[in-house]
Amino acid sequence: MTHQIKIEGSEVSFSCEHGETVLDAAARNGIELPYSCRKGVCGNCRGLVLEGQLVPGTTGGSAEAGIHSDDEHLFCHAQAASDLLIRPRSWQRIDPNARKTLQAKIFRITQAASDVTVLQLRFAAGQRAKFQAGQYLQVILPDGQRRAFSMANAPHESDGVQLHIRHVPGGHFSAGILPTLKVGDQLQLELPHGDFWLREEGDRPLIMVAGGTGFAPIKSIIDHMVRNKISRPLALYWGSRQVEGLYAPEVIAKWQHNLSGLRYVPVVSDAPAGTWPGRTGLVHEAVLADHADLSSYDVYACGAPAMVAALRRVCVEQSGLPEARFFSDAFVSQAP
């Protein structure tokens, strides 16, 4: 059975088929709702169902995902059992001409850390891809499966992409395909995806928090700021279990030279005693310790869902950050 879903305060409505999530139904009809992990973890797709009923078992969500009321649901899980009236946190029409499928050739493979590989890829001569700093792409594998990775390069470097890939034990791509790739091999890419990018309006100070390879989209954003001379106070927190996970010291050094307002805070959670002179513990705890009042800030976070959820919680509930100014992209493992 097909149901109609209407977005409150607009003329937009779209069909939702039996067994289809609200998020997927919107996308099929050319409407993009906020999302990231699609697995009910990050909370980016949460919104209100004001009228109508959902299929039992597809309702609600956890407090870790930002769900705090009975009317709030995760649209990546929610399925319509009747016509619905919804209030997403935001929405936009998908421009069918904005997303491209391109072939890209690997021209450099770098082992940035024991569990991180950096791929540099170039498009064919004359081809370019438009994206916003912080967005991601999907690698389309020969068997039709897809894997999502953020672009680590800035949008002005549009003739190719840089990807930071964490090795996931048993991962179909990172453990099975990545080790076989060599310079000259080609990958099929679809881009851009996602709503994680720098909101350039205003001059509010920024806090950017990366966990592991969540550094990649943050790098894209900061490189974009340097390129476009966007000068706002910026505190960058990079959390890692081990020191070697802070794998781009030369990039940080360049930013510190070019951005006078940058404060860099590396945080290591599992460093052996006496081996790391810097901050230790969990990265969201470091942010909270340094910022009791975030009411005038914008916060950008990218990394594991648990980190993103914990950071959202302390920023909004303890430090007064308006939730609308918390922007995030949660990296969810797709292994195997």
Secondary structure, 3 states (H helix, E strand, C coil): CCEEEEECCCCCEEEECCCCEHHHHHHHCCEECCCCCCCCCCCCCEEEEEECCECCCCCCCCHHHCCCCCCEEECCCCEECCCEEEEECCCEECCCCCCEEEEEEEEEEEEEECCEEEEEEEECCCCCCCCCCCCEEEEECCCCCEEEEEECCCCCCCCEEEEEEECCCCCHHHHHHHHHCCCCCEEEEEEEECCCCCCCCCCCCEEEEEEHHHHHHHHHHHHHHHHCCCCCCEEEEEEECCHHHCCCHHHHHHHHHHCCCEEEEEEECCCCCCCCCCEECCHHHHHHHHCCCCCCCEEEEEECHHHHHHHHHHHHHHCCCCHHHEEEEECCCCCC
